[in-house]
Amino acid sequence: MRVYRTAYVIGELGKGGAEYQLHELLRQLDRERYEPRIFALATGGYWAEPIRRLGITVEEFSRGRSADPRRLVALRRALRAFRPDILHTIMWSGNSYGRIAALGLGVPVVIAAERNVLRLPGWQVGVERALDLMTDAYLVNSEAIAVELTEHGGLPRNKITVIENGIDLTAMPAFEPDRRAARIAAGLDPSRRVVAQVGRLTAQKDYPTFLQAAATIAPDYPDVDFLVVGTGELRAELEALSSRLGLNDRVRFMGLRHDVKALLGGVDVLTLTSRFEGLPNVVLEAMAAGAVVVATDVGGCGEVILPDVTGLLVGPGQPDVVSDAVRRVLDDPTWARSAALAARRRIEERFSVETMATRTTDAYATLLARRLTS
């Protein structure tokens, strides 16, 4: 059986959702059929070593300024030496650098992947349309991204395939409606209920809406604590806002945690107040772990959450609406348990990492067959 050299180009290997999905895809990849190599456009990312432990070469390139010809030349040289059969680029920097570097190298199959619903400025749209001429397919993790790429990016819909994110259910805590044992394991007070938000502390995630909702909930629910799990450039600003809202004794800033999956086993409500998203992994993980999700209806969130069945959807930038949704979960434990059970079943049926990897390699096989027989 022929082994196809597969090059993945990504901007960085930090602790983000796209990077996690790449690791999970590589972990599932049939190494008798595909020989993967990673090309990262920055050094020192969290996922670099876990990927190397899979026995996969990771080549990292030092980051200079945003438009860095030297990095482009180095990437082109590395791709030429590897001679990939498949080039799979990921997100804007990987998509642009990777495809430009591959121009004229005769790569049989070129795939670009987008993971977020982003309104690109005009010059980036122009670059994307120009690179479409060498692109065989686009892989996206939600229908919302497909709509954005076609309606505003001008890309052909027949080249776009939606492959939802998947999570490793074997790495998740056992589904347990009683959250106390998991809270003890996570170092939390088992007697107190937990509302949490997990993600980078950036403007995209709109933590002020979460904190403002917490400020209206806290006085009426003295047994509820609020967790902010993640790190980012806005931490000091958000801590100051928490203090101004009188939440110092009710909100814990947990920082970067490597045990988020276990932590979610002790969470009662997982909120996501993002302004934009693709298909967030933390929503899938929370649903698998038994936390009821209250998420803004952006990106692919509405493709995962069935409103009033597996969780609740709210509009972005509306702390009062977030507060009402969280109160519903806290006030109705019978409905909350039903929603948690339904959410777990939905993840098992549709959002496993095995399904994601199989659908991705099926796309590879289809594109290779088309190219090699044309």
Secondary structure as UniProt FT lines:
FT   STRAND          4..10
FT   HELIX           17..28
FT   TURN            31..33
FT   STRAND          34..40
FT   TURN            46..47
FT   HELIX           48..53
FT   TURN            54..55
FT   STRAND          57..60
FT   HELIX           69..82
FT   STRAND          86..90
FT   HELIX           91..101
FT   TURN            102..104
FT   STRAND          109..114
FT   HELIX           122..131
FT   HELIX           132..134
FT   STRAND          137..140
FT   HELIX           143..151
FT   TURN            152..153
FT   HELIX           157..159
FT   STRAND          160..162
FT   HELIX           169..171
FT   HELIX           180..185
FT   TURN            186..187
FT   TURN            190..191
FT   STRAND          193..198
FT   HELIX           203..205
FT   HELIX           207..217
FT   HELIX           218..220
FT   TURN            222..223
FT   STRAND          224..229
FT   TURN            233..234
FT   HELIX           235..244
FT   TURN            245..246
FT   TURN            248..250
FT   STRAND          251..255
FT   HELIX           260..264
FT   TURN            265..266
FT   STRAND          269..272
FT   HELIX           281..289
FT   STRAND          292..296
FT   TURN            299..300
FT   HELIX           301..304
FT   TURN            308..310
FT   STRAND          311..314
FT   TURN            316..317
FT   HELIX           319..331
FT   HELIX           333..350
FT   HELIX           353..372
//
